[in-house]
Amino acid sequence: MTGLKIRKIPDRTPVKITLSLPPEIHSDLLIYAEIYQKEHGSVETPQILAVQMITSFIQSDGGFRKAKQLMPEKENTI
């Protein structure tokens, strides 16, 4: 080991999952994408918007953050 300050960068390869959404949620995502395009002037797919929504939700959930800190740390075995 050389003692570098930067540790091994964890795998950042996206993980693909499949979700089944109720029709009304899918419809709302499509509407959200349309409103997003009008407001920001750029087109984003409902999939990209859903990722941002999930990320925002997890980051803003204080209860999750506290509970996660209590969990034992998992080591990257890759």
KETOR-497818 format. One line per 10 residues: their letters; for each residue x, y, z negated of N, C-alpha, C. Coordinates in nm, 4 decimals. Layout:
KETOR-497818
A) X/Y/Z/X/Y/Z/X/Y/Z | ...
//
This chain:
KETOR-497818
MTGLKIRKIP) 0.0834/-0.1195/0.0000/0.0000/0.0000/0.0000/0.0869/0.1246/0.0000 | 0.0415/0.2237/0.0732/0.1189/0.3470/0.0843/0.0758/0.4529/-0.0162 | -0.0382/0.4365/-0.0784/-0.0856/0.5351/-0.1751/-0.1568/0.6535/-0.1099 | -0.2145/0.6338/0.0059/-0.2879/0.7421/0.0719/-0.4021/0.7908/-0.0159 | -0.4287/0.9196/-0.0121/-0.5396/0.9752/-0.0894/-0.6744/0.9360/-0.0306 | -0.6802/0.9188/0.1006/-0.8052/0.8785/0.1645/-0.8155/0.7275/0.1574 | -0.9204/0.6815/0.0940/-0.9428/0.5377/0.0828/-1.0050/0.4848/0.2115 | -1.0165/0.3541/0.2193/-1.0764/0.2915/0.3370/-1.2169/0.3470/0.3590 | -1.2421/0.3915/0.4788/-1.3730/0.4468/0.5126/-1.4712/0.3321/0.5288 | -1.5852/0.3397/0.4580/-1.6819/0.2298/0.4671/-1.7447/0.2208/0.6059
DRTPVKITLS) -1.7964/0.1047/0.6368/-1.8644/0.0810/0.7642/-1.9820/0.1769/0.7771 | -1.9856/0.2508/0.8853/-2.0946/0.3454/0.9079/-2.1764/0.3068/1.0305 | -2.1661/0.1807/1.0703/-2.2430/0.1324/1.1830/-2.3905/0.1313/1.1454 | -2.4761/0.1949/1.2240/-2.6187/0.1949/1.1908/-2.6736/0.0527/1.1829 | -2.7665/0.0346/1.0941/-2.8334/-0.0938/1.0777/-2.9719/-0.0805/1.1383 | -3.0030/-0.1664/1.2325/-3.1322/-0.1601/1.2990/-3.2337/-0.2424/1.2208 | -3.3475/-0.1796/1.1924/-3.4573/-0.2505/1.1279/-3.5838/-0.2266/1.2101 | -3.6799/-0.3115/1.1922/-3.8073/-0.2974/1.2609/-3.9147/-0.2719/1.1569 | -3.9966/-0.1716/1.1822/-4.1065/-0.1374/1.0925/-4.2385/-0.1494/1.1661 | -4.3366/-0.1951/1.0964/-4.4733/-0.1924/1.1498/-4.5465/-0.0801/1.0777
LPPEIHSDLL) -4.5927/0.0169/1.1545/-4.6603/0.1323/1.0964/-4.8100/0.1246/1.1203 | -4.8864/0.1733/1.0246/-5.0290/0.1862/1.0514/-5.0492/0.2858/1.1662 | -5.1531/0.2680/1.2462/-5.1752/0.3564/1.3616/-5.1788/0.5050/1.3252 | -5.2356/0.5378/1.2095/-5.2452/0.6799/1.1722/-5.1079/0.7392/1.1390 | -5.0175/0.6593/1.0856/-4.8823/0.7087/1.0585/-4.8070/0.7282/1.1898 | -4.8215/0.6349/1.2817/-4.7583/0.6498/1.4129/-4.8101/0.7756/1.4826 | -4.9399/0.7951/1.4772/-4.9997/0.9141/1.5372/-4.9450/1.0415/1.4728 | -4.9333/1.0402/1.3408/-4.8789/1.1572/1.2705/-4.7337/1.1827/1.3079 | -4.6556/1.0771/1.3270/-4.5169/1.0948/1.3701/-4.5093/1.1587/1.5088 | -4.5969/1.1167/1.5975/-4.6007/1.1764/1.7312/-4.6392/1.3238/1.7240
IYAEIYQKEH) -4.7373/1.3554/1.6411/-4.7786/1.4949/1.6225/-4.6649/1.5754/1.5600 | -4.5980/1.5163/1.4607/-4.4856/1.5834/1.3959/-4.3775/1.6155/1.4991 | -4.3472/1.5195/1.5864/-4.2457/1.5400/1.6898/-4.2844/1.6547/1.7827 | -4.4121/1.6638/1.8138/-4.4604/1.7729/1.9000/-4.4445/1.9075/1.8298 | -4.4837/1.9141/1.7043/-4.4708/2.0385/1.6276/-4.3234/2.0749/1.6117 | -4.2395/1.9756/1.5852/-4.0956/1.9964/1.5715/-4.0388/2.0582/1.6997 | -4.0799/2.0048/1.8143/-4.0309/2.0573/1.9422/-4.0712/2.2030/1.9606 | -4.1953/2.2362/1.9270/-4.2418/2.3748/1.9406/-4.1671/2.4683/1.8462 | -4.1405/2.4201/1.7245/-4.0755/2.5047/1.6242/-3.9263/2.5209/1.6480 | -3.8587/2.4132/1.6903/-3.7132/2.4167/1.7027/-3.6634/2.4189/1.8466
GSVETPQILA) -3.7519/2.3984/1.9420/-3.7116/2.4033/2.0823/-3.6285/2.2847/2.1282 | -3.6294/2.1764/2.0517/-3.5571/2.0564/2.0940/-3.6447/1.9344/2.0708 | -3.6233/1.8359/2.1573/-3.7030/1.7141/2.1516/-3.6305/1.6117/2.0650 | -3.7004/1.5581/1.9671/-3.6483/1.4486/1.8850/-3.7514/1.3371/1.8861 | -3.7036/1.2151/1.8933/-3.7953/1.1009/1.8945/-3.8559/1.0811/1.7560 | -3.9727/1.0185/1.7517/-4.0302/0.9861/1.6209/-3.9348/0.9002/1.5368 | -3.8552/0.8147/1.6005/-3.7608/0.7312/1.5270/-3.6556/0.8163/1.4553 | -3.5998/0.9133/1.5262/-3.4987/1.0018/1.4662/-3.5615/1.0830/1.3540 | -3.6809/1.1331/1.3767/-3.7486/1.2110/1.2729/-3.7778/1.1250/1.1504 | -3.8166/0.9991/1.1717/-3.8453/0.9095/1.0596/-3.7193/0.8850/0.9770
VQMITSFIQS) -3.6048/0.8700/1.0426/-3.4785/0.8518/0.9701/-3.4512/0.9750/0.8834 | -3.4722/1.0933/0.9404/-3.4498/1.2163/0.8633/-3.5468/1.2270/0.7459 | -3.6705/1.1855/0.7682/-3.7705/1.1896/0.6611/-3.7339/1.0950/0.5467 | -3.6913/0.9744/0.5822/-3.6527/0.8763/0.4803/-3.5303/0.9265/0.4039 | -3.4320/0.9794/0.4764/-3.3118/1.0330/0.4133/-3.3464/1.1449/0.3168 | -3.4296/1.2386/0.3611/-3.4701/1.3510/0.2774/-3.5449/1.3035/0.1530 | -3.6335/1.2061/0.1716/-3.7106/1.1530/0.0596/-3.6181/1.0897/-0.0445 | -3.5266/1.0060/0.0000/-3.4361/0.9375/-0.0931/-3.3472/1.0384/-0.1656 | -3.2953/1.1371/-0.0925/-3.2079/1.2368/-0.1543/-3.2807/1.3243/-0.2552 | -3.4113/1.3421/-0.2381/-3.4865/1.4291/-0.3285/-3.5522/1.3543/-0.4441
DGGFRKAKQL) -3.5390/1.2235/-0.4478/-3.6034/1.1430/-0.5513/-3.5123/1.1303/-0.6728 | -3.5360/1.2152/-0.7726/-3.4541/1.2163/-0.8935/-3.4595/1.0852/-0.9694 | -3.5757/1.0232/-0.9752/-3.5893/0.8949/-1.0431/-3.5036/0.7878/-0.9782 | -3.5003/0.7871/-0.8462/-3.4169/0.6908/-0.7743/-3.2698/0.7144/-0.8058 | -3.2282/0.8425/-0.8031/-3.0876/0.8751/-0.8313/-3.0457/0.8258/-0.9692 | -3.1307/0.8490/-1.0684/-3.0996/0.8055/-1.2049/-3.0920/0.6535/-1.2137 | -3.1893/0.5848/-1.1547/-3.1915/0.4390/-1.1587/-3.0716/0.3807/-1.0838 | -3.0338/0.4427/-0.9732/-2.9207/0.3943/-0.8939/-2.7913/0.4040/-0.9734 | -2.7770/0.5097/-1.0530/-2.6562/0.5267/-1.1346/-2.6433/0.4171/-1.2401 | -2.7539/0.3608/-1.2834/-2.7535/0.2557/-1.3853/-2.7216/0.1189/-1.3280
MPEKENTI) -2.7278/0.1064/-1.1960/-2.7009/-0.0229/-1.1320/-2.5506/-0.0466/-1.1239 | -2.5100/-0.1736/-1.1349/-2.3668/-0.2032/-1.1185/-2.3212/-0.1669/-0.9774 | -2.2000/-0.1149/-0.9680/-2.1459/-0.0739/-0.8375/-2.1139/-0.1979/-0.7546 | -2.1558/-0.1957/-0.6284/-2.1281/-0.3064/-0.5380/-2.0017/-0.2744/-0.4605 | -1.9161/-0.3733/-0.4459/-1.7929/-0.3537/-0.3694/-1.8165/-0.3851/-0.2227 | -1.7505/-0.3116/-0.1373/-1.7587/-0.3348/0.0055/-1.6728/-0.4555/0.0390 | -1.7348/-0.5634/0.0819/-1.6612/-0.6866/0.1092/-1.6311/-0.7071/0.2570 | -1.6604/-0.6074/0.3375/-1.6355/-0.6198/0.4823/-1.4912/-0.5923/0.5135
//
